[in-house]
Amino acid sequence: MFVKVNSTRHTAAGTFRPGIIYNLTGNKKAQAAVAPHVEKGGPMEKLTKAQAEEAGTAVVLVSAPASAAEAELAAKAEAEGSAGKKKSAGKSGK
């Protein structure tokens, strides 16, 4: 399933930005998250693979964590990595 986003949407599968075509093939969680937005006249439109390729823009593959626990672990790891970078950036090296 391919979707083209017309306006920013924050979903359980992440933030979808306008002008980008997302490949949700095989990702049931992401498909369920965008389903309400794909309705007729919604902010996202469903595309076929041929339509996505014809659009000529880069296609982004969405891979959401399989569970909420995995998502929490990924967010925690990202936050710890950001905190470490901030601490080391503040040192003067003397």
Distance bins in CASP14 RR format, pairs under 12 A and 6 or more apart:
PFRMAT RR
TARGET T0000
AUTHOR 0000-0000-0000
RMODE 2
METHOD distances of the structure
MODEL  1
1 21 0 0 0 0 0 1 0 0 0 0 0
1 22 0 0 0 0 1 0 0 0 0 0 0
1 23 1 0 0 1 0 0 0 0 0 0 0
1 24 1 0 1 0 0 0 0 0 0 0 0
1 25 1 0 1 0 0 0 0 0 0 0 0
1 26 1 0 0 1 0 0 0 0 0 0 0
1 27 0 0 0 0 1 0 0 0 0 0 0
1 28 0 0 0 0 1 0 0 0 0 0 0
1 30 0 0 0 0 1 0 0 0 0 0 0
1 31 1 0 1 0 0 0 0 0 0 0 0
1 32 0 0 0 0 0 1 0 0 0 0 0
1 33 0 0 0 0 0 1 0 0 0 0 0
1 34 0 0 0 0 1 0 0 0 0 0 0
1 35 0 0 0 0 1 0 0 0 0 0 0
1 38 0 0 0 0 1 0 0 0 0 0 0
1 44 0 0 0 0 0 1 0 0 0 0 0
1 45 0 0 0 0 0 1 0 0 0 0 0
1 46 1 0 0 1 0 0 0 0 0 0 0
1 47 0 0 0 0 1 0 0 0 0 0 0
1 48 0 0 0 0 1 0 0 0 0 0 0
1 49 0 0 0 0 1 0 0 0 0 0 0
1 51 0 0 0 0 0 1 0 0 0 0 0
1 52 0 0 0 0 1 0 0 0 0 0 0
1 59 0 0 0 0 0 1 0 0 0 0 0
1 61 0 0 0 0 0 1 0 0 0 0 0
1 62 0 0 0 0 1 0 0 0 0 0 0
2 20 0 0 0 0 0 1 0 0 0 0 0
2 21 1 0 1 0 0 0 0 0 0 0 0
2 22 1 0 0 1 0 0 0 0 0 0 0
2 23 1 0 1 0 0 0 0 0 0 0 0
2 24 1 0 0 1 0 0 0 0 0 0 0
2 25 1 0 0 1 0 0 0 0 0 0 0
2 26 0 0 0 0 0 1 0 0 0 0 0
2 27 0 0 0 0 0 1 0 0 0 0 0
2 30 0 0 0 0 0 1 0 0 0 0 0
2 31 0 0 0 0 0 1 0 0 0 0 0
2 34 0 0 0 0 0 1 0 0 0 0 0
2 38 0 0 0 0 0 1 0 0 0 0 0
2 44 0 0 0 0 0 1 0 0 0 0 0
2 45 0 0 0 0 1 0 0 0 0 0 0
2 46 1 0 0 1 0 0 0 0 0 0 0
2 47 1 0 1 0 0 0 0 0 0 0 0
2 48 1 0 0 1 0 0 0 0 0 0 0
2 49 1 0 0 1 0 0 0 0 0 0 0
2 50 0 0 0 0 1 0 0 0 0 0 0
2 51 1 0 0 1 0 0 0 0 0 0 0
2 52 1 0 1 0 0 0 0 0 0 0 0
2 53 0 0 0 0 1 0 0 0 0 0 0
2 54 0 0 0 0 0 1 0 0 0 0 0
2 55 0 0 0 0 1 0 0 0 0 0 0
2 57 0 0 0 0 0 1 0 0 0 0 0
2 59 1 0 0 1 0 0 0 0 0 0 0
2 60 0 0 0 0 0 1 0 0 0 0 0
2 61 0 0 0 0 0 1 0 0 0 0 0
2 62 0 0 0 0 0 1 0 0 0 0 0
3 9 0 0 0 0 1 0 0 0 0 0 0
3 11 0 0 0 0 0 1 0 0 0 0 0
3 13 0 0 0 0 0 1 0 0 0 0 0
3 16 1 0 0 1 0 0 0 0 0 0 0
3 17 0 0 0 0 0 1 0 0 0 0 0
3 18 0 0 0 0 0 1 0 0 0 0 0
3 19 0 0 0 0 0 1 0 0 0 0 0
3 20 0 0 0 0 1 0 0 0 0 0 0
3 21 1 0 0 1 0 0 0 0 0 0 0
3 22 1 0 1 0 0 0 0 0 0 0 0
3 23 0 0 0 0 1 0 0 0 0 0 0
3 24 1 0 0 1 0 0 0 0 0 0 0
3 25 0 0 0 0 0 1 0 0 0 0 0
3 27 0 0 0 0 0 1 0 0 0 0 0
3 30 0 0 0 0 1 0 0 0 0 0 0
3 31 0 0 0 0 1 0 0 0 0 0 0
3 33 0 0 0 0 0 1 0 0 0 0 0
3 34 1 0 1 0 0 0 0 0 0 0 0
3 35 0 0 0 0 1 0 0 0 0 0 0
3 36 0 0 0 0 0 1 0 0 0 0 0
3 37 0 0 0 0 1 0 0 0 0 0 0
3 38 1 0 0 1 0 0 0 0 0 0 0
3 39 0 0 0 0 0 1 0 0 0 0 0
3 42 0 0 0 0 0 1 0 0 0 0 0
3 43 0 0 0 0 1 0 0 0 0 0 0
3 44 1 0 1 0 0 0 0 0 0 0 0
3 45 1 0 0 1 0 0 0 0 0 0 0
3 46 1 0 1 0 0 0 0 0 0 0 0
3 47 1 0 0 1 0 0 0 0 0 0 0
3 48 0 0 0 0 0 1 0 0 0 0 0
3 51 0 0 0 0 0 1 0 0 0 0 0
3 52 0 0 0 0 1 0 0 0 0 0 0
3 55 0 0 0 0 0 1 0 0 0 0 0
3 59 0 0 0 0 0 1 0 0 0 0 0
3 60 0 0 0 0 0 1 0 0 0 0 0
3 62 0 0 0 0 1 0 0 0 0 0 0
4 16 0 0 0 0 1 0 0 0 0 0 0
4 17 0 0 0 0 0 1 0 0 0 0 0
4 18 0 0 0 0 1 0 0 0 0 0 0
4 19 1 0 0 1 0 0 0 0 0 0 0
4 20 1 0 0 1 0 0 0 0 0 0 0
4 21 1 0 1 0 0 0 0 0 0 0 0
4 22 1 0 0 1 0 0 0 0 0 0 0
4 23 0 0 0 0 0 1 0 0 0 0 0
4 24 0 0 0 0 0 1 0 0 0 0 0
4 34 0 0 0 0 0 1 0 0 0 0 0
4 37 0 0 0 0 0 1 0 0 0 0 0
4 38 0 0 0 0 1 0 0 0 0 0 0
4 42 0 0 0 0 0 1 0 0 0 0 0
4 43 0 0 0 0 1 0 0 0 0 0 0
4 44 1 0 0 1 0 0 0 0 0 0 0
4 45 1 0 1 0 0 0 0 0 0 0 0
4 46 0 0 0 0 1 0 0 0 0 0 0
4 47 1 0 1 0 0 0 0 0 0 0 0
4 48 0 0 0 0 0 1 0 0 0 0 0
4 51 0 0 0 0 1 0 0 0 0 0 0
4 52 1 0 0 1 0 0 0 0 0 0 0
4 54 0 0 0 0 0 1 0 0 0 0 0
4 55 1 0 0 1 0 0 0 0 0 0 0
4 56 0 0 0 0 0 1 0 0 0 0 0
4 57 0 0 0 0 1 0 0 0 0 0 0
4 59 0 0 0 0 1 0 0 0 0 0 0
4 60 0 0 0 0 0 1 0 0 0 0 0
5 11 0 0 0 0 0 1 0 0 0 0 0
5 14 0 0 0 0 0 1 0 0 0 0 0
5 15 0 0 0 0 1 0 0 0 0 0 0
5 16 1 0 1 0 0 0 0 0 0 0 0
5 17 1 0 0 1 0 0 0 0 0 0 0
5 18 1 0 1 0 0 0 0 0 0 0 0
5 19 1 0 1 0 0 0 0 0 0 0 0
5 20 1 0 1 0 0 0 0 0 0 0 0
5 21 1 0 0 1 0 0 0 0 0 0 0
5 22 1 0 0 1 0 0 0 0 0 0 0
5 24 0 0 0 0 0 1 0 0 0 0 0
5 34 0 0 0 0 1 0 0 0 0 0 0
5 37 0 0 0 0 1 0 0 0 0 0 0
5 38 0 0 0 0 0 1 0 0 0 0 0
5 42 0 0 0 0 0 1 0 0 0 0 0
5 43 1 0 0 1 0 0 0 0 0 0 0
5 44 1 0 1 0 0 0 0 0 0 0 0
5 45 0 0 0 0 1 0 0 0 0 0 0
5 46 0 0 0 0 0 1 0 0 0 0 0
5 47 0 0 0 0 0 1 0 0 0 0 0
5 55 0 0 0 0 0 1 0 0 0 0 0
5 57 0 0 0 0 0 1 0 0 0 0 0
5 59 0 0 0 0 0 1 0 0 0 0 0
5 60 0 0 0 0 1 0 0 0 0 0 0
5 62 0 0 0 0 0 1 0 0 0 0 0
6 16 0 0 0 0 1 0 0 0 0 0 0
6 17 0 0 0 0 0 1 0 0 0 0 0
6 18 1 0 1 0 0 0 0 0 0 0 0
6 19 1 0 0 1 0 0 0 0 0 0 0
6 20 0 0 0 0 0 1 0 0 0 0 0
6 21 0 0 0 0 0 1 0 0 0 0 0
6 37 0 0 0 0 1 0 0 0 0 0 0
6 38 0 0 0 0 0 1 0 0 0 0 0
6 41 0 0 0 0 1 0 0 0 0 0 0
6 42 1 0 0 1 0 0 0 0 0 0 0
6 43 1 0 1 0 0 0 0 0 0 0 0
6 44 1 0 0 1 0 0 0 0 0 0 0
6 45 1 0 0 1 0 0 0 0 0 0 0
6 47 0 0 0 0 0 1 0 0 0 0 0
7 15 0 0 0 0 0 1 0 0 0 0 0
7 16 0 0 0 0 1 0 0 0 0 0 0
7 17 0 0 0 0 1 0 0 0 0 0 0
7 18 1 0 1 0 0 0 0 0 0 0 0
7 19 0 0 0 0 1 0 0 0 0 0 0
7 20 0 0 0 0 0 1 0 0 0 0 0
7 37 0 0 0 0 1 0 0 0 0 0 0
7 41 0 0 0 0 0 1 0 0 0 0 0
7 42 0 0 0 0 1 0 0 0 0 0 0
7 43 1 0 1 0 0 0 0 0 0 0 0
7 44 0 0 0 0 1 0 0 0 0 0 0
7 45 0 0 0 0 0 1 0 0 0 0 0
8 14 0 0 0 0 0 1 0 0 0 0 0
8 15 1 0 0 1 0 0 0 0 0 0 0
8 16 1 0 0 1 0 0 0 0 0 0 0
8 17 1 0 1 0 0 0 0 0 0 0 0
8 18 1 0 1 0 0 0 0 0 0 0 0
8 19 0 0 0 0 1 0 0 0 0 0 0
8 20 0 0 0 0 0 1 0 0 0 0 0
8 37 0 0 0 0 0 1 0 0 0 0 0
8 43 0 0 0 0 1 0 0 0 0 0 0
8 44 0 0 0 0 0 1 0 0 0 0 0
9 15 1 0 0 1 0 0 0 0 0 0 0
9 16 1 0 1 0 0 0 0 0 0 0 0
9 17 0 0 0 0 1 0 0 0 0 0 0
9 18 0 0 0 0 1 0 0 0 0 0 0
9 19 0 0 0 0 0 1 0 0 0 0 0
9 20 0 0 0 0 0 1 0 0 0 0 0
9 22 0 0 0 0 0 1 0 0 0 0 0
9 30 0 0 0 0 0 1 0 0 0 0 0
9 33 0 0 0 0 1 0 0 0 0 0 0
9 34 1 0 0 1 0 0 0 0 0 0 0
9 35 0 0 0 0 0 1 0 0 0 0 0
9 36 0 0 0 0 1 0 0 0 0 0 0
9 37 1 0 1 0 0 0 0 0 0 0 0
9 38 0 0 0 0 0 1 0 0 0 0 0
9 42 0 0 0 0 1 0 0 0 0 0 0
9 43 1 0 1 0 0 0 0 0 0 0 0
9 44 1 0 0 1 0 0 0 0 0 0 0
10 16 1 0 0 1 0 0 0 0 0 0 0
10 17 0 0 0 0 0 1 0 0 0 0 0
10 33 0 0 0 0 1 0 0 0 0 0 0
10 34 0 0 0 0 0 1 0 0 0 0 0
10 37 0 0 0 0 0 1 0 0 0 0 0
10 43 0 0 0 0 0 1 0 0 0 0 0
11 17 0 0 0 0 0 1 0 0 0 0 0
11 22 0 0 0 0 0 1 0 0 0 0 0
11 24 0 0 0 0 0 1 0 0 0 0 0
11 27 0 0 0 0 0 1 0 0 0 0 0
11 29 0 0 0 0 1 0 0 0 0 0 0
11 30 1 0 0 1 0 0 0 0 0 0 0
11 31 0 0 0 0 0 1 0 0 0 0 0
11 32 0 0 0 0 1 0 0 0 0 0 0
11 33 1 1 0 0 0 0 0 0 0 0 0
11 34 1 0 0 1 0 0 0 0 0 0 0
11 35 0 0 0 0 1 0 0 0 0 0 0
11 36 0 0 0 0 1 0 0 0 0 0 0
11 37 1 0 0 1 0 0 0 0 0 0 0
11 38 0 0 0 0 0 1 0 0 0 0 0
11 43 0 0 0 0 0 1 0 0 0 0 0
11 44 0 0 0 0 1 0 0 0 0 0 0
11 62 0 0 0 0 1 0 0 0 0 0 0
11 64 0 0 0 0 1 0 0 0 0 0 0
12 27 0 0 0 0 0 1 0 0 0 0 0
12 28 0 0 0 0 0 1 0 0 0 0 0
12 29 1 0 0 1 0 0 0 0 0 0 0
12 30 0 0 0 0 1 0 0 0 0 0 0
12 31 0 0 0 0 0 1 0 0 0 0 0
12 32 1 0 0 1 0 0 0 0 0 0 0
12 33 1 0 1 0 0 0 0 0 0 0 0
12 34 0 0 0 0 1 0 0 0 0 0 0
12 35 0 0 0 0 0 1 0 0 0 0 0
12 36 0 0 0 0 0 1 0 0 0 0 0
12 37 0 0 0 0 0 1 0 0 0 0 0
12 62 0 0 0 0 0 1 0 0 0 0 0
12 64 1 0 0 1 0 0 0 0 0 0 0
12 65 0 0 0 0 0 1 0 0 0 0 0
12 67 0 0 0 0 0 1 0 0 0 0 0
12 68 0 0 0 0 1 0 0 0 0 0 0
12 71 0 0 0 0 1 0 0 0 0 0 0
13 22 0 0 0 0 1 0 0 0 0 0 0
13 24 0 0 0 0 1 0 0 0 0 0 0
13 27 1 0 0 1 0 0 0 0 0 0 0
13 28 0 0 0 0 0 1 0 0 0 0 0
13 29 1 0 1 0 0 0 0 0 0 0 0
13 30 1 1 0 0 0 0 0 0 0 0 0
13 31 0 0 0 0 1 0 0 0 0 0 0
13 32 0 0 0 0 1 0 0 0 0 0 0
13 33 1 0 1 0 0 0 0 0 0 0 0
13 34 1 0 0 1 0 0 0 0 0 0 0
13 35 0 0 0 0 0 1 0 0 0 0 0
13 37 0 0 0 0 0 1 0 0 0 0 0
13 44 0 0 0 0 0 1 0 0 0 0 0
13 60 0 0 0 0 0 1 0 0 0 0 0
13 62 1 0 0 1 0 0 0 0 0 0 0
13 63 0 0 0 0 1 0 0 0 0 0 0
13 64 1 0 1 0 0 0 0 0 0 0 0
13 65 0 0 0 0 1 0 0 0 0 0 0
13 66 0 0 0 0 0 1 0 0 0 0 0
13 71 0 0 0 0 1 0 0 0 0 0 0
14 22 0 0 0 0 0 1 0 0 0 0 0
14 24 0 0 0 0 0 1 0 0 0 0 0
14 27 0 0 0 0 0 1 0 0 0 0 0
14 29 0 0 0 0 0 1 0 0 0 0 0
14 30 0 0 0 0 1 0 0 0 0 0 0
14 33 1 0 0 1 0 0 0 0 0 0 0
14 34 0 0 0 0 1 0 0 0 0 0 0
14 60 0 0 0 0 0 1 0 0 0 0 0
14 62 1 0 0 1 0 0 0 0 0 0 0
14 63 0 0 0 0 0 1 0 0 0 0 0
14 64 1 0 0 1 0 0 0 0 0 0 0
14 65 0 0 0 0 0 1 0 0 0 0 0
14 71 0 0 0 0 1 0 0 0 0 0 0
14 74 0 0 0 0 0 1 0 0 0 0 0
14 75 0 0 0 0 0 1 0 0 0 0 0
15 22 0 0 0 0 0 1 0 0 0 0 0
15 30 0 0 0 0 0 1 0 0 0 0 0
15 33 0 0 0 0 0 1 0 0 0 0 0
15 34 0 0 0 0 0 1 0 0 0 0 0
15 60 0 0 0 0 0 1 0 0 0 0 0
15 62 0 0 0 0 0 1 0 0 0 0 0
15 64 0 0 0 0 0 1 0 0 0 0 0
16 22 1 0 0 1 0 0 0 0 0 0 0
16 24 0 0 0 0 1 0 0 0 0 0 0
16 30 0 0 0 0 1 0 0 0 0 0 0
16 33 0 0 0 0 1 0 0 0 0 0 0
16 34 1 0 0 1 0 0 0 0 0 0 0
16 37 1 0 0 1 0 0 0 0 0 0 0
16 38 0 0 0 0 0 1 0 0 0 0 0
16 43 0 0 0 0 1 0 0 0 0 0 0
16 44 1 0 0 1 0 0 0 0 0 0 0
16 45 0 0 0 0 0 1 0 0 0 0 0
16 60 0 0 0 0 1 0 0 0 0 0 0
16 62 0 0 0 0 1 0 0 0 0 0 0
16 64 0 0 0 0 0 1 0 0 0 0 0
17 43 0 0 0 0 0 1 0 0 0 0 0
17 44 0 0 0 0 0 1 0 0 0 0 0
17 57 0 0 0 0 0 1 0 0 0 0 0
17 58 0 0 0 0 0 1 0 0 0 0 0
17 60 0 0 0 0 1 0 0 0 0 0 0
17 62 0 0 0 0 0 1 0 0 0 0 0
18 37 0 0 0 0 0 1 0 0 0 0 0
18 43 0 0 0 0 1 0 0 0 0 0 0
18 44 0 0 0 0 1 0 0 0 0 0 0
18 45 0 0 0 0 0 1 0 0 0 0 0
18 57 0 0 0 0 0 1 0 0 0 0 0
19 43 0 0 0 0 0 1 0 0 0 0 0
19 44 0 0 0 0 0 1 0 0 0 0 0
19 45 0 0 0 0 0 1 0 0 0 0 0
19 47 0 0 0 0 0 1 0 0 0 0 0
19 52 0 0 0 0 0 1 0 0 0 0 0
19 55 0 0 0 0 1 0 0 0 0 0 0
19 56 0 0 0 0 0 1 0 0 0 0 0
19 57 1 0 0 1 0 0 0 0 0 0 0
19 58 0 0 0 0 0 1 0 0 0 0 0
19 59 0 0 0 0 0 1 0 0 0 0 0
19 60 0 0 0 0 0 1 0 0 0 0 0
20 44 0 0 0 0 0 1 0 0 0 0 0
20 47 0 0 0 0 0 1 0 0 0 0 0
20 52 0 0 0 0 0 1 0 0 0 0 0
20 55 0 0 0 0 0 1 0 0 0 0 0
20 56 0 0 0 0 0 1 0 0 0 0 0
20 57 1 0 0 1 0 0 0 0 0 0 0
20 58 1 0 0 1 0 0 0 0 0 0 0
20 59 0 0 0 0 1 0 0 0 0 0 0
20 60 1 0 1 0 0 0 0 0 0 0 0
20 61 0 0 0 0 0 1 0 0 0 0 0
20 62 0 0 0 0 0 1 0 0 0 0 0
21 44 0 0 0 0 0 1 0 0 0 0 0
21 45 0 0 0 0 1 0 0 0 0 0 0
21 46 0 0 0 0 0 1 0 0 0 0 0
21 47 1 0 0 1 0 0 0 0 0 0 0
21 48 0 0 0 0 0 1 0 0 0 0 0
21 49 0 0 0 0 0 1 0 0 0 0 0
21 51 0 0 0 0 1 0 0 0 0 0 0
21 52 1 0 1 0 0 0 0 0 0 0 0
21 53 0 0 0 0 1 0 0 0 0 0 0
21 54 0 0 0 0 0 1 0 0 0 0 0
21 55 1 0 1 0 0 0 0 0 0 0 0
21 56 0 0 0 0 1 0 0 0 0 0 0
21 57 1 0 1 0 0 0 0 0 0 0 0
21 58 1 0 0 1 0 0 0 0 0 0 0
21 59 1 0 1 0 0 0 0 0 0 0 0
21 60 1 0 0 1 0 0 0 0 0 0 0
21 61 0 0 0 0 0 1 0 0 0 0 0
21 62 0 0 0 0 0 1 0 0 0 0 0
22 30 1 0 0 1 0 0 0 0 0 0 0
22 31 0 0 0 0 0 1 0 0 0 0 0
22 33 0 0 0 0 0 1 0 0 0 0 0
22 34 1 0 0 1 0 0 0 0 0 0 0
22 37 0 0 0 0 0 1 0 0 0 0 0
22 38 0 0 0 0 0 1 0 0 0 0 0
22 44 0 0 0 0 1 0 0 0 0 0 0
22 45 0 0 0 0 0 1 0 0 0 0 0
22 46 0 0 0 0 0 1 0 0 0 0 0
22 47 0 0 0 0 1 0 0 0 0 0 0
22 52 0 0 0 0 1 0 0 0 0 0 0
22 55 0 0 0 0 0 1 0 0 0 0 0
22 57 0 0 0 0 0 1 0 0 0 0 0
22 58 0 0 0 0 0 1 0 0 0 0 0
22 59 1 0 0 1 0 0 0 0 0 0 0
22 60 1 0 1 0 0 0 0 0 0 0 0
22 61 1 0 0 1 0 0 0 0 0 0 0
22 62 1 0 1 0 0 0 0 0 0 0 0
22 63 0 0 0 0 0 1 0 0 0 0 0
22 64 0 0 0 0 0 1 0 0 0 0 0
23 30 0 0 0 0 1 0 0 0 0 0 0
23 31 0 0 0 0 0 1 0 0 0 0 0
23 34 0 0 0 0 0 1 0 0 0 0 0
23 46 0 0 0 0 0 1 0 0 0 0 0
23 47 0 0 0 0 1 0 0 0 0 0 0
23 48 0 0 0 0 0 1 0 0 0 0 0
23 49 0 0 0 0 1 0 0 0 0 0 0
23 52 1 0 0 1 0 0 0 0 0 0 0
23 53 0 0 0 0 0 1 0 0 0 0 0
23 57 0 0 0 0 0 1 0 0 0 0 0
23 58 0 0 0 0 0 1 0 0 0 0 0
23 59 1 0 1 0 0 0 0 0 0 0 0
23 60 1 0 0 1 0 0 0 0 0 0 0
23 61 1 0 1 0 0 0 0 0 0 0 0
23 62 1 0 0 1 0 0 0 0 0 0 0
23 63 0 0 0 0 1 0 0 0 0 0 0
24 30 1 0 1 0 0 0 0 0 0 0 0
24 31 1 0 1 0 0 0 0 0 0 0 0
24 32 0 0 0 0 1 0 0 0 0 0 0
24 33 0 0 0 0 1 0 0 0 0 0 0
24 34 1 0 0 1 0 0 0 0 0 0 0
24 35 0 0 0 0 1 0 0 0 0 0 0
24 37 0 0 0 0 0 1 0 0 0 0 0
24 38 0 0 0 0 1 0 0 0 0 0 0
24 44 0 0 0 0 0 1 0 0 0 0 0
24 46 0 0 0 0 1 0 0 0 0 0 0
24 47 0 0 0 0 0 1 0 0 0 0 0
24 49 0 0 0 0 0 1 0 0 0 0 0
24 52 0 0 0 0 0 1 0 0 0 0 0
24 59 0 0 0 0 0 1 0 0 0 0 0
24 60 0 0 0 0 1 0 0 0 0 0 0
24 61 0 0 0 0 1 0 0 0 0 0 0
24 62 1 0 1 0 0 0 0 0 0 0 0
24 63 0 0 0 0 1 0 0 0 0 0 0
24 64 0 0 0 0 1 0 0 0 0 0 0
25 31 0 0 0 0 1 0 0 0 0 0 0
25 46 0 0 0 0 0 1 0 0 0 0 0
25 47 0 0 0 0 0 1 0 0 0 0 0
25 48 0 0 0 0 0 1 0 0 0 0 0
25 49 0 0 0 0 1 0 0 0 0 0 0
25 52 0 0 0 0 0 1 0 0 0 0 0
25 59 0 0 0 0 0 1 0 0 0 0 0
25 60 0 0 0 0 0 1 0 0 0 0 0
25 61 0 0 0 0 1 0 0 0 0 0 0
25 62 0 0 0 0 1 0 0 0 0 0 0
25 63 0 0 0 0 0 1 0 0 0 0 0
26 32 0 0 0 0 0 1 0 0 0 0 0
26 61 0 0 0 0 1 0 0 0 0 0 0
26 62 0 0 0 0 1 0 0 0 0 0 0
26 63 0 0 0 0 1 0 0 0 0 0 0
26 64 0 0 0 0 0 1 0 0 0 0 0
26 66 0 0 0 0 0 1 0 0 0 0 0
27 33 0 0 0 0 1 0 0 0 0 0 0
27 34 0 0 0 0 1 0 0 0 0 0 0
27 60 0 0 0 0 0 1 0 0 0 0 0
27 61 0 0 0 0 1 0 0 0 0 0 0
27 62 1 0 1 0 0 0 0 0 0 0 0
27 63 1 0 0 1 0 0 0 0 0 0 0
27 64 1 0 0 1 0 0 0 0 0 0 0
27 65 0 0 0 0 0 1 0 0 0 0 0
27 66 0 0 0 0 1 0 0 0 0 0 0
28 34 0 0 0 0 0 1 0 0 0 0 0
28 35 0 0 0 0 0 1 0 0 0 0 0
28 62 0 0 0 0 0 1 0 0 0 0 0
28 63 0 0 0 0 0 1 0 0 0 0 0
28 64 0 0 0 0 1 0 0 0 0 0 0
28 66 0 0 0 0 1 0 0 0 0 0 0
29 35 0 0 0 0 0 1 0 0 0 0 0
29 62 0 0 0 0 1 0 0 0 0 0 0
29 63 0 0 0 0 1 0 0 0 0 0 0
29 64 1 0 1 0 0 0 0 0 0 0 0
29 65 0 0 0 0 1 0 0 0 0 0 0
29 66 1 0 0 1 0 0 0 0 0 0 0
29 67 0 0 0 0 1 0 0 0 0 0 0
29 68 0 0 0 0 0 1 0 0 0 0 0
29 70 0 0 0 0 0 1 0 0 0 0 0
29 71 0 0 0 0 1 0 0 0 0 0 0
30 37 0 0 0 0 0 1 0 0 0 0 0
30 38 0 0 0 0 0 1 0 0 0 0 0
30 44 0 0 0 0 0 1 0 0 0 0 0
30 60 0 0 0 0 0 1 0 0 0 0 0
30 61 0 0 0 0 1 0 0 0 0 0 0
30 62 1 0 1 0 0 0 0 0 0 0 0
30 63 0 0 0 0 1 0 0 0 0 0 0
30 64 1 0 1 0 0 0 0 0 0 0 0
30 65 0 0 0 0 0 1 0 0 0 0 0
30 66 0 0 0 0 0 1 0 0 0 0 0
31 37 0 0 0 0 0 1 0 0 0 0 0
31 38 0 0 0 0 1 0 0 0 0 0 0
31 44 0 0 0 0 0 1 0 0 0 0 0
31 46 0 0 0 0 0 1 0 0 0 0 0
31 62 0 0 0 0 1 0 0 0 0 0 0
31 64 0 0 0 0 1 0 0 0 0 0 0
32 38 0 0 0 0 0 1 0 0 0 0 0
32 64 0 0 0 0 1 0 0 0 0 0 0
33 44 0 0 0 0 0 1 0 0 0 0 0
33 62 0 0 0 0 1 0 0 0 0 0 0
33 64 1 0 0 1 0 0 0 0 0 0 0
34 42 0 0 0 0 0 1 0 0 0 0 0
34 43 0 0 0 0 1 0 0 0 0 0 0
34 44 1 0 1 0 0 0 0 0 0 0 0
34 45 0 0 0 0 0 1 0 0 0 0 0
34 46 0 0 0 0 1 0 0 0 0 0 0
34 62 0 0 0 0 1 0 0 0 0 0 0
34 64 0 0 0 0 0 1 0 0 0 0 0
35 42 0 0 0 0 0 1 0 0 0 0 0
35 44 0 0 0 0 1 0 0 0 0 0 0
35 46 0 0 0 0 1 0 0 0 0 0 0
36 42 0 0 0 0 1 0 0 0 0 0 0
36 43 0 0 0 0 1 0 0 0 0 0 0
36 44 0 0 0 0 1 0 0 0 0 0 0
37 43 1 0 1 0 0 0 0 0 0 0 0
37 44 1 0 1 0 0 0 0 0 0 0 0
37 45 0 0 0 0 1 0 0 0 0 0 0
37 46 0 0 0 0 0 1 0 0 0 0 0
38 44 1 0 1 0 0 0 0 0 0 0 0
38 45 1 0 0 1 0 0 0 0 0 0 0
38 46 1 0 1 0 0 0 0 0 0 0 0
38 47 0 0 0 0 0 1 0 0 0 0 0
39 45 0 0 0 0 0 1 0 0 0 0 0
39 46 0 0 0 0 1 0 0 0 0 0 0
40 46 0 0 0 0 0 1 0 0 0 0 0
45 51 0 0 0 0 1 0 0 0 0 0 0
45 52 0 0 0 0 0 1 0 0 0 0 0
45 55 0 0 0 0 0 1 0 0 0 0 0
46 52 0 0 0 0 0 1 0 0 0 0 0
47 53 0 0 0 0 1 0 0 0 0 0 0
47 54 0 0 0 0 1 0 0 0 0 0 0
47 55 1 0 0 1 0 0 0 0 0 0 0
47 56 0 0 0 0 0 1 0 0 0 0 0
47 57 0 0 0 0 0 1 0 0 0 0 0
47 59 0 0 0 0 1 0 0 0 0 0 0
48 54 0 0 0 0 1 0 0 0 0 0 0
48 55 0 0 0 0 0 1 0 0 0 0 0
49 55 0 0 0 0 0 1 0 0 0 0 0
49 59 0 0 0 0 1 0 0 0 0 0 0
50 56 0 0 0 0 0 1 0 0 0 0 0
51 57 0 0 0 0 0 1 0 0 0 0 0
51 59 0 0 0 0 0 1 0 0 0 0 0
52 58 0 0 0 0 0 1 0 0 0 0 0
52 59 1 0 1 0 0 0 0 0 0 0 0
52 60 0 0 0 0 0 1 0 0 0 0 0
52 61 0 0 0 0 0 1 0 0 0 0 0
53 59 1 0 0 1 0 0 0 0 0 0 0
63 70 0 0 0 0 0 1 0 0 0 0 0
63 71 0 0 0 0 0 1 0 0 0 0 0
63 74 0 0 0 0 0 1 0 0 0 0 0
64 70 0 0 0 0 1 0 0 0 0 0 0
64 71 1 0 0 1 0 0 0 0 0 0 0
64 74 0 0 0 0 1 0 0 0 0 0 0
65 71 1 0 1 0 0 0 0 0 0 0 0
65 72 0 0 0 0 1 0 0 0 0 0 0
65 73 0 0 0 0 1 0 0 0 0 0 0
65 74 1 0 1 0 0 0 0 0 0 0 0
65 75 0 0 0 0 1 0 0 0 0 0 0
65 77 0 0 0 0 0 1 0 0 0 0 0
65 78 0 0 0 0 0 1 0 0 0 0 0
66 73 0 0 0 0 0 1 0 0 0 0 0
66 74 0 0 0 0 0 1 0 0 0 0 0
67 73 0 0 0 0 1 0 0 0 0 0 0
67 74 0 0 0 0 0 1 0 0 0 0 0
68 74 0 0 0 0 0 1 0 0 0 0 0
68 75 0 0 0 0 0 1 0 0 0 0 0
69 75 0 0 0 0 0 1 0 0 0 0 0
69 76 0 0 0 0 0 1 0 0 0 0 0
70 76 0 0 0 0 0 1 0 0 0 0 0
70 77 0 0 0 0 0 1 0 0 0 0 0
71 77 0 0 0 0 0 1 0 0 0 0 0
71 78 0 0 0 0 0 1 0 0 0 0 0
72 78 0 0 0 0 0 1 0 0 0 0 0
72 79 0 0 0 0 0 1 0 0 0 0 0
73 79 0 0 0 0 0 1 0 0 0 0 0
73 80 0 0 0 0 0 1 0 0 0 0 0
74 80 0 0 0 0 0 1 0 0 0 0 0
74 81 0 0 0 0 0 1 0 0 0 0 0
75 81 0 0 0 0 0 1 0 0 0 0 0
75 82 0 0 0 0 0 1 0 0 0 0 0
76 82 0 0 0 0 0 1 0 0 0 0 0
76 83 0 0 0 0 0 1 0 0 0 0 0
77 83 0 0 0 0 0 1 0 0 0 0 0
77 84 0 0 0 0 0 1 0 0 0 0 0
78 84 0 0 0 0 0 1 0 0 0 0 0
78 85 0 0 0 0 0 1 0 0 0 0 0
79 85 0 0 0 0 0 1 0 0 0 0 0
79 86 0 0 0 0 0 1 0 0 0 0 0
80 86 0 0 0 0 0 1 0 0 0 0 0
80 87 0 0 0 0 0 1 0 0 0 0 0
81 87 0 0 0 0 1 0 0 0 0 0 0
81 88 0 0 0 0 0 1 0 0 0 0 0
81 89 0 0 0 0 0 1 0 0 0 0 0
82 88 0 0 0 0 0 1 0 0 0 0 0
82 89 0 0 0 0 0 1 0 0 0 0 0
83 89 0 0 0 0 0 1 0 0 0 0 0
83 90 0 0 0 0 0 1 0 0 0 0 0
84 90 0 0 0 0 0 1 0 0 0 0 0
84 91 0 0 0 0 0 1 0 0 0 0 0
85 91 0 0 0 0 0 1 0 0 0 0 0
END
